Amino acid sequence: MIAAALPALARAATEQPDEEFDPNTVTPGVWGFVLTFLIMVVVVLLVLDMVRRIRRVNYRAEVREQLEAERLEQELIDGGLERDPLDDVDGTDATGRRQRDGRPAASDDDEPPAR
């Protein structure tokens, strides 16, 4: 009885099912959409947070540079020099860059908006 059942069991295990699924009708479903949407929302929030943190670091670096420039200017004034002798009278410094508000122009034109 077992010997007769083994060939039938082997045929049943290796037979192809009569119905194959259509790959065009198989979808991830509602759960696939929900999970993909949630992952997208998390990624967008992480990118926004990263941009905010980078902007904050850039502002802090700009403030540090401005404070350092003011400190150096104050040291020059205390030392008896009111202007840098290399600064030109027409508002350009020794490198030919225009000065803004009494300080040399930045080497790049990318400035964050003033708050």
Protein Blocks (a to p, Z undefined) as FASTA:
>chain_A
ZZmmmmmmmmmmmpccfbdcdfklpcebjmlmmmmmmmmmmmmmmmmmmmmmmmmmmmmm
mmmmmmmmmmmmmmmmmnopabdfkbcfkopafkopaceehiacdfbfcdcddZZ
